[in-house]
């Protein structure tokens, strides 16, 4: 299976006059194509099949980069950022 790096990103929201974080992850190329700005150090490597179903180079809205399905294999403590 092929892997691809996607990033969190922001775009200016004219209706609220502020930058907003997208609910999608995107490749650098896709983010640049829509005029967004990549949030550096937010990159994650995911399976290529999770990208492009709705928009080329982007994940679906509210993509879960850390799915918690199946048998629990570790215990996480504290808050994650």
N, CA, C and O of each residue as an XYZ file, in Angstrom:
324
protein
N       0.833     -1.186      0.000
C       0.000      0.000      0.000
C       0.876      1.246      0.000
O       1.882      1.326      0.705
N       0.474      2.187     -0.788
C       1.211      3.439     -0.909
C       0.838      4.389      0.230
O      -0.314      4.437      0.662
N       1.824      5.136      0.705
C       1.618      6.088      1.800
C       1.827      7.513      1.286
O       2.568      7.730      0.328
N       1.173      8.476      1.924
C       1.285      9.873      1.547
C       1.293     10.716      2.828
O       0.659     10.358      3.821
N       2.016     11.832      2.792
C       2.036     12.738      3.946
C       1.004     13.837      3.746
O       0.979     14.505      2.712
N       0.159     14.012      4.745
C      -0.857     15.070      4.725
C      -0.651     15.963      5.945
O      -0.034     15.559      6.931
N      -1.177     17.179      5.861
C      -0.937     18.202      6.887
C      -2.238     18.862      7.306
O      -3.199     18.904      6.537
N      -2.267     19.380      8.533
C      -3.309     20.305      8.960
C      -3.005     21.616      8.248
O      -1.847     21.890      7.935
N      -4.013     22.423      7.989
C      -3.781     23.679      7.269
C      -4.861     24.697      7.602
O      -5.934     24.363      8.104
N      -4.538     25.953      7.303
C      -5.465     27.049      7.568
C      -5.799     27.783      6.273
O      -5.073     27.708      5.282
N      -6.896     28.478      6.317
C      -7.300     29.331      5.210
C      -8.072     30.508      5.782
O      -8.792     30.370      6.771
N      -7.916     31.665      5.153
C      -8.616     32.870      5.579
C     -10.106     32.720      5.309
O     -10.510     32.373      4.199
N     -10.919     32.982      6.322
C     -12.376     32.922      6.221
C     -12.903     34.342      6.136
O     -12.934     35.062      7.133
N     -13.315     34.741      4.946
C     -13.743     36.123      4.720
C     -14.990     36.473      5.531
O     -15.161     37.629      5.920
N     -15.860     35.503      5.791
C     -17.093     35.807      6.520
C     -16.854     36.118      7.995
O     -17.649     36.822      8.618
N     -15.756     35.594      8.559
C     -15.436     35.856      9.964
C     -14.185     36.705     10.136
O     -13.810     37.034     11.262
N     -13.534     37.065      9.030
C     -12.320     37.869      9.059
C     -11.246     37.257      9.967
O     -10.648     37.936     10.802
N     -11.022     35.944      9.774
C      -9.994     35.253     10.555
C      -9.521     34.001      9.815
O     -10.194     33.498      8.916
N      -8.347     33.514     10.217
C      -7.847     32.265      9.661
C      -8.469     31.112     10.434
O      -8.552     31.148     11.662
N      -8.898     30.105      9.717
C      -9.512     28.939     10.351
C      -8.749     27.687      9.950
O      -8.244     27.576      8.833
N      -8.677     26.747     10.887
C      -8.059     25.453     10.608
C      -9.090     24.594      9.878
O     -10.232     24.466     10.318
N      -8.673     24.018      8.774
C      -9.566     23.176      7.991
C      -9.916     21.906      8.746
O      -9.138     21.431      9.573
N     -11.084     21.363      8.460
C     -11.483     20.080      9.037
C     -10.914     18.922      8.224
O     -11.110     17.760      8.577
N     -10.211     19.235      7.138
C      -9.559     18.229      6.305
C      -8.059     18.282      6.511
O      -7.522     19.297      6.955
N      -7.384     17.194      6.190
C      -5.933     17.178      6.037
C      -5.680     17.248      4.544
O      -6.535     16.844      3.756
N      -4.521     17.754      4.136
C      -4.224     17.825      2.712
C      -2.740     17.712      2.439
O      -1.911     17.985      3.308
N      -2.410     17.302      1.215
C      -1.010     17.291      0.794
C      -0.576     18.741      0.593
O      -1.419     19.624      0.432
N       0.708     18.986      0.600
C       1.203     20.354      0.374
C       0.671     20.909     -0.952
O       0.286     22.075     -1.035
N       0.654     20.075     -1.971
C       0.201     20.523     -3.296
C      -1.277     20.914     -3.277
O      -1.657     21.935     -3.851
N      -2.101     20.113     -2.627
C      -3.543     20.396     -2.571
C      -3.820     21.656     -1.761
O      -4.671     22.463     -2.132
N      -3.103     21.824     -0.657
C      -3.285     23.015      0.180
C      -2.902     24.266     -0.606
O      -3.612     25.270     -0.553
N      -1.793     24.215     -1.329
C      -1.367     25.360     -2.144
C      -2.392     25.660     -3.233
O      -2.645     26.825     -3.542
N      -2.980     24.620     -3.815
C      -3.954     24.794     -4.896
C      -5.190     25.563     -4.439
O      -5.783     26.302     -5.225
N      -5.590     25.394     -3.161
C      -6.782     26.095     -2.669
C      -6.442     27.382     -1.919
O      -7.320     28.024     -1.342
N      -5.154     27.756     -1.932
C      -4.745     29.006     -1.303
C      -4.613     28.924      0.203
O      -4.679     29.941      0.892
N      -4.427     27.715      0.718
C      -4.275     27.533      2.159
C      -2.825     27.641      2.587
O      -1.930     27.827      1.763
N      -2.607     27.522      3.886
C      -1.270     27.603      4.455
C      -1.058     26.391      5.366
O      -1.803     26.189      6.325
N      -0.034     25.586      5.057
C       0.269     24.381      5.824
C       0.707     24.754      7.238
O       1.463     25.706      7.429
N       0.234     24.012      8.213
C       0.707     24.147      9.594
C       1.924     23.236      9.708
O       1.800     22.012      9.711
N       3.092     23.847      9.801
C       4.329     23.067      9.848
C       4.338     22.147     11.063
O       3.709     22.442     12.080
N       5.040     21.053     10.952
C       5.158     20.023     11.995
C       3.844     19.325     12.299
O       3.710     18.707     13.356
N       2.868     19.408     11.398
C       1.602     18.718     11.613
C       1.458     17.519     10.689
O       0.424     16.850     10.688
N       2.487     17.247      9.908
C       2.408     16.184      8.912
C       2.283     14.804      9.522
O       2.934     14.478     10.515
N       1.427     13.997      8.901
C       1.287     12.593      9.282
C       1.280     11.763      8.007
O       0.858     12.231      6.950
N       1.743     10.554      8.116
C       1.760      9.654      6.970
C       0.553      8.731      7.072
O       0.353      8.059      8.083
N      -0.251      8.708      6.005
C      -1.449      7.872      5.987
C      -1.485      7.073      4.695
O      -0.702      7.320      3.777
N      -2.389      6.124      4.632
C      -2.568      5.328      3.429
C      -3.145      6.196      2.311
O      -4.049      6.998      2.546
N      -2.629      6.039      1.123
C      -3.051      6.819     -0.048
C      -4.557      6.723     -0.290
O      -5.156      7.662     -0.813
N      -5.172      5.609      0.082
C      -6.602      5.416     -0.179
C      -7.486      6.392      0.610
O      -8.651      6.576      0.258
N      -6.956      7.022      1.670
C      -7.732      7.975      2.471
C      -7.736      9.371      1.862
O      -8.404     10.268      2.377
N      -7.004      9.563      0.777
C      -6.864     10.882      0.161
C      -7.533     10.887     -1.207
O      -7.363      9.958     -1.997
N      -8.285     11.930     -1.475
C      -8.810     12.137     -2.816
C     -10.190     11.617     -3.104
O     -10.658     11.742     -4.236
N     -10.871     11.035     -2.127
C     -12.214     10.523     -2.389
C     -13.187     11.649     -2.743
O     -14.054     11.474     -3.600
N     -13.048     12.803     -2.087
C     -13.934     13.943     -2.349
C     -13.224     15.044     -3.129
O     -13.760     15.570     -4.104
N     -12.015     15.387     -2.693
C     -11.212     16.434     -3.334
C      -9.808     15.893     -3.514
O      -9.226     15.359     -2.569
N      -9.256     16.020     -4.707
C      -7.927     15.495     -5.000
C      -6.889     16.060     -4.027
O      -6.716     17.275     -3.932
N      -6.202     15.170     -3.308
C      -5.153     15.582     -2.380
C      -5.626     15.913     -0.989
O      -4.819     16.299     -0.143
N      -6.921     15.774     -0.721
C      -7.485     16.095      0.593
C      -8.190     14.869      1.170
O      -8.687     14.017      0.434
N      -8.224     14.799      2.499
C      -9.000     13.758      3.166
C     -10.451     14.212      3.264
O     -10.780     15.345      2.913
N     -11.298     13.337      3.734
C     -12.684     13.706      4.004
C     -12.709     14.662      5.191
O     -11.757     14.702      5.971
N     -13.781     15.427      5.336
C     -13.927     16.305      6.501
C     -13.877     15.472      7.765
O     -14.327     14.326      7.786
N     -13.323     16.057      8.825
C     -13.238     15.414     10.137
C     -12.521     14.068     10.095
O     -12.847     13.158     10.857
N     -11.540     13.949      9.195
C     -10.730     12.735      9.090
C     -10.079     12.434     10.432
O      -9.492     13.321     11.053
N     -10.181     11.196     10.878
C      -9.570     10.788     12.145
C      -8.198     10.199     11.852
O      -8.083      9.078     11.356
N      -7.165     10.965     12.164
C      -5.798     10.537     11.893
C      -5.328      9.475     12.873
O      -4.333      8.797     12.620
N      -6.022      9.326     13.971
C      -5.646      8.352     15.001
C      -6.842      7.485     15.367
O      -7.356      7.587     16.481
N      -7.294      6.633     14.451
C      -8.480      5.828     14.765
C      -8.207      4.887     15.936
O      -7.117      4.332     16.066
N      -9.201      4.725     16.769
C      -9.059      3.859     17.936
C     -10.040      2.701     17.810
O     -11.039      2.629     18.525
N      -9.739      1.816     16.906
C     -10.623      0.678     16.694
C      -9.887     -0.600     17.043
O      -8.657     -0.634     17.066
N     -10.639     -1.639     17.313
C     -10.029     -2.923     17.613
C      -9.612     -3.032     19.064
O     -10.069     -2.265     19.912
N      -8.755     -3.974     19.341
C      -8.287     -4.249     20.698
C      -7.365     -3.153     21.192
O      -6.459     -2.733     20.472
N      -7.585     -2.682     22.416
C      -6.731     -1.640     23.003
C      -5.357     -2.222     23.270
O      -5.228     -3.228     23.968
N      -4.322     -1.588     22.713
C      -2.969     -2.098     22.859
C      -2.088     -1.222     23.734
O      -0.963     -1.607     24.056
N      -2.579     -0.045     24.128
C      -1.786      0.832     24.983
C      -2.698      1.734     25.793
O      -3.865      1.932     25.454
N      -2.143      2.279     26.873
C      -2.882      3.191     27.722
C      -2.232      4.559     27.585
O      -1.027      4.699     27.793
N      -3.013      5.556     27.241
C      -2.507      6.926     27.090
C      -2.876      7.718     28.330
O      -4.012      7.653     28.799
N      -1.920      8.465     28.860
C      -2.195      9.304     30.015
C      -1.925     10.744     29.661
O      -1.115     11.025     28.777
N      -2.583     11.655     30.328
C      -2.376     13.076     30.058
C      -3.105     13.504     28.811
O      -3.797     12.716     28.166
N      -2.936     14.771     28.484
C      -3.604     15.335     27.315
C      -2.690     15.303     26.122
O      -1.485     15.522     26.242
N      -3.264     15.029     24.969
C      -2.504     15.046     23.720
C      -2.795     16.329     22.999
O      -3.927     16.813     23.023
N      -1.788     16.893     22.353
C      -2.023     18.122     21.603
C      -2.081     17.857     20.138
O      -2.273     18.783     19.351
